[in-house]
Every structure is written in structure tokens, then in C-alpha cells.
Amino acid sequence: MKTSIYYFIIALVVIAGCKKMDDTYRQYVVPDGVTYVERAKNVKTYTGLTRVKFVWSAPVDPNVNKARIYWNNYADSVELNIPANIDSVSYFLSIPEGTYSFIIRTFDDQGHQSVPVEVQGRSVGQTFQSNMFNRPLINSFIDDANGVLKFTWGGADTYNGSIGLQLNYTNKQGSEKKLFVGTEAVETAVEDYKEGTGISYTTLYLADTTSIDTLKTAQVLIQPQDVVYRLDRTKFAPLKLAGDANEAWGWAMRNMWDGKTNAEPGFHTADAAMPQHITFDLGVTNRSLYSFRTWQRQGQQYLGGNMKRFSLWGSNTLAPEWSNWTKLGDFISGTHNFTQGKLFMIPKGAKAYRYMRIQVQEAWDGKAVGAFHIMEIELMANLGTP
């Protein structure tokens, strides 16, 4: 009796095992004897520039040796071989921009095929690229005090897939450098920039989270002559030539470049007939003035001796006569955000001048005999020649 029960149990195990094997291959066999080979499993598609990448698990069935990918309702297709002993199947399909529905079937040498597997895929091209824009550059300049090149960036277009930008420059050793700047960065500092060389950047995009190609916008180029330098205030020096206005109230000229835009004292002249002028030394000879920013005396905005109409002059000859000076521009200081100062742009084409002269025709009080005062100045320049 025990022997009969033993053989009965063995028979049950065998039957269960056969059923499991039958389940394993049931997907490949149908009642009328049609054989299906193993289908493509775990298929993933990746977006590319006029291409789509397909990846799926290597087949367990050793008879599977090729696959065919169909699209456009089977009107178009491509065949690929599947080598033995691989970890996964990978294929790049060149295809015009668009979103597609693909059908994948696998095959063996006998012509047996798998059941179809449908996946979606995307290819990008000119339409997507036409909506890629460079990240705005708010401003950039080199601080002459330390040689650091500084950038301030506008908002990044992360909604359309921007992942950052690539900044290209030449370092002090003469080597080309590439710096990645992420979308979260608002400011970038480059400490090894070589003076007199160009700068460029391109903005980088990924079409979506599956993208295999990083796309670039057209290059933004800043020529060497357009690179802006913030002049080093420590090199500035007050000068006093014949006919220059006198200082008053202990408000010395050197206070105009002490870095304090809203803390007294600033610079103040003595009362005298208008116009009045002052002279100072920039301490450099190869900088062509690009812009000039001034700050008014706080608490007296658009009042008193704050400059209203003035002109800026340059010279490389330290002499009082006006014949030695070249006018860089006439300016009017209208209302503005006084905490940020008033920016005046110098007309292009100016030469490099070492000595500067500010001539004030009118202060905000409008007095024919009076004084003028300045809290702070900031001068930006390009590389230039005298």
C-alpha cells in the first residue's frame, strides 16, 4: 500500500512539471500546429535627432536570429540580425521627425515569427530645433581688479528641454576650455580667462527624458573687442589742473570710487560759475570707455548739486587746455532708479584715453553759480588703443 502511494505522488509531480513546461512554451504553439518564436520583451525606445533607438532584452529562445520593425501601418520596415550570446538587442533607426507607432516581430531561420509587439517612438528634427533659443545673457564683464570674467544669465528655457549651456573660452595658458553651466546657475565666474580672446556659448537641449542626442543652438560669439572690462578703481587717481573745480566740505574726489554708493561723504565742489569740470587718471592706457555710471547723493535725488547735464572728455596728454581733450559724449541725467545709479553709454568708436574730464553744465538746482556733487562712479571699457 505504501508503495502505491509513493508512485502516485511521483506521478503527480511529473504531471505538474509537464504542465509547467507546457505553460512556458504555450506562447509559441497554437492548436493547429503554427509555431511562434519568442517575442521582443521589455522594449524601450529613445528619442534622437532624426533617429529612434530601440532596445529590448536578448531572446531566451536560441532560434530567434532576426527581427523586423514596421511603421506607417506596415508600409515601411527594416530588418536587423540578432546575434547569439548578447545581453540585449539595440538598433538605431534613421527616420524623419515625427511620432510613430512601431510593430516589432522576431523570426527564426524557418520563417516562424513572433506575435507582434507595438511600441511608440519619437524622432525630432528641424521643427523642434526651430523652437530652441539661446539662454539670454544679461551682462558679462571682466573685473580688472582681479581678472575674473563674470556672467549674469536670464531664465533658462527648461519647459522646452534646455539642460544648460556650454561656455567656450581660452584660458591664460592658451588652451581652449569648455565649461558646462546648468540651468539653475544665475551667475558664472571664470578665473583663468585670457585677455584679448573671444568668448562663445551654445545652449543645450534634450527633447525629452529618453533623448539620446544633445541638441545645440547656434553659437553666440563675443568678439575680443566686444568683451567688457570693469575698470579697476584702485588705479584711479585725482588730478588738479589749472581751471579745475576745487573740492569742498571735505568731500574729496577719491570718494567717487570708494565703492560706497549711498554713504556720505562723496565728492563735492566749491561754489563757482557753471560750467565746472574735474580731471582724474584711470591708470590704464589700453581701455576704450564703453559706459559710465553715476550715483546721486542720497536724500537729494534730482535736487541740489546732483549732475543733470554734463559731458565726458578723454585725453592722453595731461594738459589743461581744451585743445588736448576729445569729447566722448554729452549726457542728461533724467529720473531713474537711483539705487542702481544712472548708466550712460559711450558712443562706439572712442579711442583709449588714460585721463578723464567731467564737465558739468547744469546741476539739478539749476543755479548759474553753485556746486555739483557725485557719490560714486563706475566705468566699463573695451580693449582699445590710444
C-alpha positions, 0 to 999 in steps of 0.5 A: 500500500505504501508503495502505491502511494509513493508512485502516485505522488511521483506521478503527480509531480511529473504531471505538474512539471509537464504542465509547467513546461507546457505553460512556458512554451504555450506562447509559441504553439497554437492548436493547429500546429503554427509555431511562434518564436519568442517575442521582443520583451521589455522594449524601450525606445529613445528619442534622437535627432532624426533617429529612434533607438530601440532596445529590448532584452536578448531572446531566451529562445536560441532560434530567434536570429532576426527581427523586423520593425514596421511603421506607417501601418506596415508600409515601411520596415527594416530588418536587423540580425540578432546575434547569439550570446548578447545581453540585449538587442539595440538598433538605431533607426534613421527616420524623419521627425515625427511620432510613430507607432512601431510593430516589432516581430522576431523570426527564426531561420524557418520563417516562424515569427513572433506575435507582434509587439507595438511600441511608440517612438519619437524622432525630432528634427528641424521643427523642434530645433526651430523652437530652441533659443539661446539662454539670454545673457544679461551682462558679462564683464571682466573685473580688472581688479582681479581678472575674473570674467563674470556672467549674469544669465536670464531664465533658462528655457527648461519647459522646452528641454534646455539642460544648460549651456556650454561656455567656450573660452581660452584660458591664460595658458592658451588652451581652449576650455569648455565649461558646462553651466546648468540651468539653475546657475544665475551667475558664472565666474571664470578665473583663468580667462585670457585677455584679448580672446573671444568668448562663445556659448551654445545652449543645450537641449534634450527633447525629452527624458529618453533623448539620446542626442544633445541638441545645440543652438547656434553659437553666440560669439563675443568678439575680443573687442566686444568683451567688457572690462570693469575698470579697476578703481584702485588705479584711479587717481585725482588730478588738479589742473589749472581751471579745475573745480576745487573740492569742498566740505571735505568731500574729496574726489577719491570718494567717487570710487570708494565703492560706497554708493549711498554713504556720505561723504562723496565728492563735492565742489566749491561754489563757482560759475557753471560750467565746472569740470574735474580731471582724474587718471584711470591708470590704464592706457589700453581701455576704450570707455564703453559706459559710465555710471553715476550715483546721486547723493542720497536724500537729494535725488534730482535736487541740489548739486546732483549732475543733470547735464554734463559731458565726458572728455578723454585725453592722453596728454595731461594738459589743461587746455581744451585743445588736448581733450576729445569729447566722448559724449554729452549726457542728461541725467533724467529720473531713474532708479537711483539705487542702481545709479544712472548708466550712460553709454559711450558712443562706439568708436572712442579711442583709449584715453588714460585721463578723464574730464567731467564737465558739468553744465547744469546741476539739478538746482539749476543755479548759474553759480553753485556746486555739483556733487557725485557719490560714486562712479563706475566705468566699463571699457573695451580693449582699445588703443590710444 
